[in-house]
Amino acid sequence: MLEWMLRKVMAARGIWSGAELARILQEKSDYPLSAPSISALLNQQPRQVKAETLDALCTALECTPSDLWVYTPPQKEKGA
């Protein structure tokens, strides 16, 4: 299972709003992201993320893709 950790990564860096994330993305990555796109990234786990968007998030937040996505393997049932 993949878990989207954007809010945790933002909180660890003292970023608390979508508007602040948009500003940082623009300043550090020169990557404009619309308010609806930012809202979607913050409020639900994305089914897909453009490589450009992931690159901009990692640059702006000074993190890696593995900070933004955490993989937990499925639990195997006992006796299976």
Number of C-alpha atoms within 10 A of each C-alpha: 9 12 12 19 17 19 17 14 16 18 11 11 11 10 16 13 14 20 14 13 20 19 16 20 21 15 12 14 17 13 18 14 16 12 13 10 11 15 14 13 17 18 10 10 15 11 7 6 11 8 9 10 15 14 17 21 23 18 16 20 22 12 13 13 12 11 15 20 15 13 10 9 8 7 7 7 6 5 4 4
